[in-house]
Amino acid sequence: MQKVAIADVSQQTLAEGIEEIFAAFGGVEAVIPRESTVFIKPNGIHFSPQTHTDPRVLAALLATLRDHGYTRLAVMENCTGGNFTRLVFRITGYAALCRRYGAEAVYLDEGPTVAVTLRGEDEPTRIPRRLYDDLVVHRGNNFYLNLPKLKTHSMTTVTLGIKNQQAFPVHADRMTRHTHDTLHRRLAALYDLIRPDFCLIEGLTATIHGHFPTTTLLDECVVPMNLLIGGRDTLAVDVVGARVLGYNVAEVEHLRLAAKWGLGEGDLANIEVLGVPLSRFTEKYPCTLLRRFHPDVRIVEGKERACVEGCKGNSECILEMLTNDYGGKGGWTLVFGKGVDKGELEGLEGDVLVVGPCAVGEVADWLRARYPGRKVYTVNEHNDLMLNTTYQARLMGVTPVTMVPMNPLLSAWTLIQARLHGL
């Protein structure tokens, strides 16, 4: 049986909790070979509160590894689209932690890439060459330690260790494989390409109602847990993490696929859970957005299909954020999905944003002809977060630079540094 350990850190330090997790597998030095370069992959999707792995856990992990004599440490990430990792590391404090503990900050959205063909896909996908060289073809003494956050996800039900691999394709190559019938297979295929040597879920809190809570609504989206969950088999760790959040494998498609493909243990009955018993967890935490949108934004959704994994989910997530955190204005229309009823597009006020190839192909030209004096913005991909955010911010009167909690000059300098390093 695979083992997964759960540590309660409410009555012990984070370092003690980390040691407890590794003790279930013989201790840190029994798990990580002494000569290893340790690559740590937190969930650094964004700098907003409760979207990323808690810096306190990253700090405790780096300190623990240093205490055990590991000096070759690297912290790697490629954040969500429409952002850049160097900025996320600066705002979250990850960059400062790397300096403090002598770890290399590896910004996977900078530098050269290499094309790989993932399992079940015909077209190649670009991933960072550094990742490819160090963790795919020349793993050698390199040890990959996955450090996700305990979160539900509006598109994939949960986002834990396997979903944490979504960082590996470059932003442009995440866009097309982000629909109801492609995203889940993509996640399983990425896990098939690069499997972590150990997975440690940060569960000091659980983020619910999707993966990207708005700051003003955090009280409804964060549940104190005081947990760490870890093990050698990332799929088994995810199965336990999903169970803590109230979900089984059949409800999480990328976990089901990974189990079906034989990429680890997907049957909870075959997993020995050590430490905190699973009987303690009785709630099922919601994975859907709160859907607190501006009342004066009209949403027209396709009747045949609207992918929560793509045009629908991304658009609504951005809309909820701009509405609640940045005081975005209404007076415009958002259109997405397949099978849009043109009758719902009569009598529109204001400008229009059309998202996704289905809706763009069906109604964008029709809208321009019907409303010649209006602006009709289009986002042609399922998951073009940068363009979607750009247009929604414009329609809602939000200046993007105000979305960054940092002096604009420092933000600009950080961007220049990233550009100089191949962003």
C-alpha positions in Angstrom: 0.0 0.0 0.0 1.1 3.6 -0.7 1.5 5.7 2.4 0.3 9.3 2.8 0.9 11.3 6.1 -1.2 14.1 7.5 0.3 16.3 10.1 -1.7 18.7 12.3 0.5 21.8 12.8 -1.9 23.7 15.1 0.1 22.5 18.2 3.6 22.3 16.7 5.9 24.4 14.5 5.8 24.1 10.7 9.4 22.6 10.9 8.2 19.9 13.3 5.2 19.2 11.0 7.5 18.8 8.0 9.7 16.5 10.0 6.7 14.5 11.0 5.6 14.1 7.4 9.0 12.8 6.3 9.4 10.6 9.4 6.6 8.4 8.0 9.0 7.6 5.1 12.1 7.1 7.2 13.1 10.8 7.6 14.2 13.6 5.3 17.6 12.0 4.5 16.0 8.7 3.7 13.7 10.3 1.2 16.1 12.8 -0.4 19.5 11.5 -1.4 22.3 13.6 0.2 23.9 14.6 -3.1 20.6 15.9 -4.6 19.8 19.3 -6.0 16.3 19.8 -4.7 13.8 21.6 -7.0 10.8 22.9 -5.1 7.6 23.7 -7.0 5.2 25.8 -5.0 1.8 26.8 -6.3 2.7 30.4 -7.2 -0.2 31.1 -9.6 -0.6 34.7 -8.5 0.3 37.2 -5.8 -3.3 37.6 -4.5 -3.9 36.3 -0.9 -4.8 32.6 -0.6 -4.0 31.8 -4.2 -0.5 30.6 -3.6 1.4 28.3 -1.3 1.9 30.0 2.0 5.4 31.5 2.2 5.7 30.4 5.8 5.6 26.7 4.7 8.1 27.4 1.9 10.4 29.1 4.4 10.1 26.2 6.9 10.8 23.7 4.2 13.9 25.5 2.9 15.2 25.9 6.5 14.6 22.2 7.2 16.5 21.2 4.1 19.4 23.5 5.0 19.4 22.0 8.5 19.8 18.6 7.0 22.7 19.7 4.9 21.1 20.3 1.5 22.8 23.3 -0.1 21.7 22.9 -3.7 18.2 24.3 -3.6 16.0 25.8 -6.3 12.4 27.2 -6.2 10.7 27.1 -9.6 7.4 28.3 -11.0 5.6 29.6 -14.1 2.6 31.6 -12.9 -0.8 32.0 -14.5 -1.2 33.7 -17.8 -1.4 37.5 -17.8 1.2 37.8 -15.1 4.9 37.0 -14.8 6.6 34.9 -12.2 9.4 37.3 -11.3 6.7 39.7 -10.1 4.8 37.0 -8.2 8.0 35.9 -6.4 8.8 39.5 -5.4 5.3 40.3 -4.0 4.7 37.0 -2.3 8.1 37.1 -0.7 9.3 33.9 -2.5 12.3 35.8 -4.0 13.4 37.1 -0.5 13.1 33.5 0.9 15.3 32.3 -1.9 18.0 34.9 -1.0 17.7 34.1 2.7 18.2 30.3 2.3 20.6 30.4 -0.6 18.1 28.9 -3.1 18.0 29.6 -6.8 14.8 31.3 -8.0 14.0 29.6 -11.3 11.5 31.6 -13.4 10.2 29.1 -15.8 8.5 31.8 -18.0 12.0 33.1 -18.8 14.6 31.7 -21.2 14.5 29.1 -24.0 12.0 26.4 -24.5 11.8 22.9 -26.0 8.9 21.3 -27.8 7.6 17.9 -26.4 4.6 15.8 -27.5 2.6 14.9 -24.5 0.7 11.6 -24.2 -2.4 11.5 -26.3 -1.7 14.8 -28.1 -0.7 15.3 -31.7 0.8 18.8 -31.6 3.9 19.5 -29.6 3.8 21.7 -26.5 6.6 24.0 -25.4 8.1 23.7 -21.9 11.1 25.4 -20.4 14.4 24.0 -21.5 15.7 24.2 -17.9 12.8 22.0 -16.8 13.3 19.6 -19.7 17.1 19.3 -19.1 17.0 18.9 -15.3 13.8 17.0 -14.6 12.9 15.1 -17.8 15.9 13.8 -19.7 18.7 14.2 -17.1 16.9 13.7 -13.8 20.1 12.2 -12.3 20.6 13.6 -8.8 17.9 16.2 -9.2 15.1 15.7 -6.8 11.6 17.2 -7.5 9.6 18.2 -4.4 6.1 19.4 -5.3 4.6 22.0 -2.8 1.0 22.7 -3.8 -1.7 24.5 -1.8 -4.9 22.8 -0.6 -7.5 24.4 -2.9 -10.7 23.6 -4.7 -10.9 24.7 -8.3 -13.8 25.9 -10.3 -12.5 24.2 -13.5 -10.8 21.0 -12.1 -12.7 20.5 -8.8 -9.4 20.5 -6.9 -5.9 21.9 -7.5 -3.3 19.9 -5.7 -0.1 18.1 -6.8 -1.0 17.0 -10.3 -2.7 20.2 -11.2 0.4 22.0 -10.0 2.1 20.7 -13.1 0.0 23.0 -15.3 2.8 25.5 -14.8 5.1 23.7 -17.2 3.7 24.6 -20.6 4.4 28.2 -21.8 1.4 30.5 -21.4 0.6 30.5 -25.2 0.5 26.7 -25.2 -2.0 26.4 -22.4 -4.7 28.2 -24.3 -6.1 25.6 -26.7 -6.0 22.7 -24.3 -8.3 24.4 -21.8 -11.8 23.0 -22.6 -14.2 20.5 -21.2 -12.6 17.6 -23.2 -8.9 18.6 -23.2 -7.9 20.2 -19.9 -8.2 17.1 -17.7 -6.2 14.9 -20.2 -3.6 17.7 -20.4 -3.1 17.6 -16.6 -2.7 13.8 -16.6 -0.4 13.9 -19.6 1.9 16.5 -17.9 2.0 14.3 -14.8 3.0 11.4 -17.0 5.8 13.5 -18.4 7.2 14.8 -15.1 6.3 13.0 -11.9 7.5 14.6 -8.6 9.7 12.5 -6.2 7.7 13.8 -3.2 4.6 15.8 -2.8 3.8 18.0 0.3 0.5 19.9 0.3 0.4 23.1 2.3 -3.0 23.1 4.1 -2.7 25.8 6.7 -5.9 27.0 5.1 -8.1 25.5 2.4 -9.1 27.9 -0.4 -12.6 27.1 -1.5 -15.1 28.4 -4.1 -12.6 28.0 -6.8 -8.9 28.6 -7.0 -8.8 32.4 -7.3 -10.8 34.0 -4.4 -11.4 37.8 -4.5 -9.6 39.6 -1.6 -12.8 41.3 -0.5 -14.6 37.9 -0.2 -11.9 35.9 1.5 -14.0 35.3 4.6 -16.2 33.1 2.5 -13.4 31.4 0.6 -10.9 30.4 3.3 -11.2 27.6 5.8 -8.5 27.2 8.6 -7.1 23.6 8.5 -3.6 23.7 10.0 -2.5 20.6 7.9 0.4 19.3 6.0 -0.2 16.3 3.7 2.6 14.4 2.1 3.9 11.3 0.4 6.0 9.8 -2.3 3.1 9.1 -4.7 1.6 12.4 -5.8 -1.5 10.8 -7.1 -2.1 9.1 -3.7 -1.4 12.4 -1.9 -3.9 14.1 -4.2 -6.5 11.4 -3.5 -6.1 12.0 0.2 -6.1 15.8 -0.3 -9.3 15.6 -2.4 -10.9 13.5 0.3 -10.0 16.1 2.9 -11.9 18.7 0.8 -14.8 16.2 0.4 -14.3 14.8 -3.0 -13.6 11.3 -4.4 -11.5 10.3 -7.4 -14.6 9.9 -9.6 -15.4 13.6 -9.1 -11.9 14.8 -10.1 -11.4 13.9 -13.7 -7.6 14.4 -13.9 -7.1 12.1 -10.9 -9.4 9.5 -12.4 -7.4 9.6 -15.7 -4.0 9.4 -13.9 -5.2 6.3 -12.0 -6.6 4.8 -15.2 -3.2 5.3 -16.9 -1.4 3.6 -14.0 0.4 6.7 -12.9 0.1 5.9 -9.2 -2.4 4.8 -6.6 -5.8 6.2 -7.1 -7.9 3.9 -4.8 -8.3 5.3 -1.3 -8.8 1.8 0.0 -5.2 1.0 -1.0 -3.7 4.1 0.7 -2.5 3.9 4.3 -3.2 7.3 5.9 -0.9 8.1 8.8 -1.3 10.8 11.4 -4.6 12.7 11.4 -7.5 10.2 10.5 -9.7 10.9 7.5 -12.7 10.5 9.7 -12.0 14.0 11.0 -13.0 15.5 7.7 -16.8 15.5 7.1 -17.4 18.7 5.0 -17.6 18.9 1.3 -16.2 22.3 0.3 -17.6 24.1 -2.7 -15.5 24.4 -5.8 -17.7 26.7 -7.8 -17.2 30.5 -7.9 -19.4 32.7 -5.6 -20.6 34.4 -8.8 -20.7 37.8 -7.3 -20.8 39.8 -10.5 -21.6 43.4 -11.3 -25.4 43.6 -11.7 -25.1 45.8 -14.7 -22.9 43.4 -16.7 -25.1 41.3 -19.0 -23.9 37.8 -19.5 -25.1 35.9 -22.6 -24.1 32.2 -22.6 -24.3 29.7 -25.4 -27.1 27.2 -25.1 -25.2 24.2 -26.6 -22.1 24.5 -24.5 -20.0 26.9 -22.4 -16.9 25.3 -21.0 -16.3 26.1 -17.3 -12.7 24.9 -18.1 -12.4 27.7 -20.7 -14.4 30.6 -22.0 -17.0 30.6 -19.2 -14.8 29.8 -16.2 -12.0 32.2 -17.1 -14.3 35.1 -18.0 -16.4 34.7 -14.9 -13.4 34.5 -12.6 -11.9 37.7 -14.1 -15.3 39.4 -13.9 -15.7 38.5 -10.2 -12.2 39.7 -9.4 -12.6 43.1 -11.2 -16.1 43.6 -9.7 -15.3 43.0 -6.1 -11.6 43.9 -5.7 -11.2 46.8 -8.1 -14.6 48.5 -8.2 -15.2 47.7 -11.9 -18.1 49.3 -13.6 -21.0 47.7 -15.6 -22.9 48.8 -18.6 -21.5 46.3 -21.1 -22.2 42.7 -22.3 -20.1 39.5 -22.0 -20.8 36.7 -24.5 -19.3 33.2 -24.5 -20.1 29.6 -25.5 -21.5 27.7 -28.4 -25.1 28.1 -29.7 -25.6 31.7 -28.7 -29.2 32.8 -29.2 -29.0 36.0 -31.2 -32.4 37.1 -29.8 -30.6 37.6 -26.5 -28.3 40.0 -28.2 -31.0 42.4 -29.3 -31.3 45.8 -27.4 -27.8 45.7 -25.9 -26.4 48.7 -24.2 -22.7 49.6 -24.2 -19.8 47.7 -25.7 -19.4 43.9 -26.0 -16.8 41.3 -25.2 -17.0 38.0 -27.0 -14.8 35.2 -25.6 -13.8 31.9 -27.1 -13.6 30.5 -30.6 -17.2 29.2 -30.6 -18.8 32.6 -29.7 -16.4 34.6 -31.8 -17.1 32.5 -34.9 -20.8 32.6 -34.4 -21.7 36.2 -33.4 -18.7 38.6 -33.4 -19.2 39.8 -37.0 -23.0 39.8 -36.5 -22.6 42.1 -33.4 -20.3 44.5 -35.3 -22.9 44.8 -38.1 -25.8 45.1 -35.6 -24.1 47.7 -33.5 -21.8 49.7 -35.8 -21.1 52.4 -33.3 -20.0 50.1 -30.6 -16.7 48.4 -29.8 -16.9 44.6 -30.0 -13.8 43.1 -28.4 -12.9 39.5 -29.2 -10.8 36.9 -27.3 -10.3 34.1 -29.8 -8.8 31.5 -27.5 -10.4 29.5 -24.6 -7.8 30.6 -22.1 -6.2 33.8 -23.1 -6.1 35.3 -19.6 -4.0 38.3 -20.6 -6.3 39.5 -23.4 -9.5 38.6 -21.5 -8.3 40.6 -18.4 -7.1 43.5 -20.6 -10.5 43.9 -22.3 -12.6 43.4 -19.1 -10.4 45.9 -17.3 -10.9 48.4 -20.1 -14.7 47.9 -20.1 -14.9 48.2 -16.4 -12.7 51.3 -16.1 -9.9 49.5 -14.1 -6.3 50.5 -14.8 -4.2 47.3 -14.8 -1.3 48.9 -13.0 -3.5 49.5 -10.0 -4.0 45.7 -9.7 -0.4 45.2 -8.6 0.3 45.9 -4.9 3.7 47.5 -5.6 5.2 50.8 -6.5 4.7 51.1 -10.3 8.3 52.0 -10.8 9.4 48.9 -9.0 6.9 46.8 -11.1 8.3 48.3 -14.3 11.9 47.5 -13.2 10.8 43.9 -12.3 9.3 43.6 -15.8 12.5 45.0 -17.4 14.6 42.4 -15.5 12.3 39.6 -16.7 12.5 40.8 -20.3 16.2 40.9 -20.1 16.2 37.3 -19.0 14.0 36.1 -21.8 10.4 36.5 -20.6 
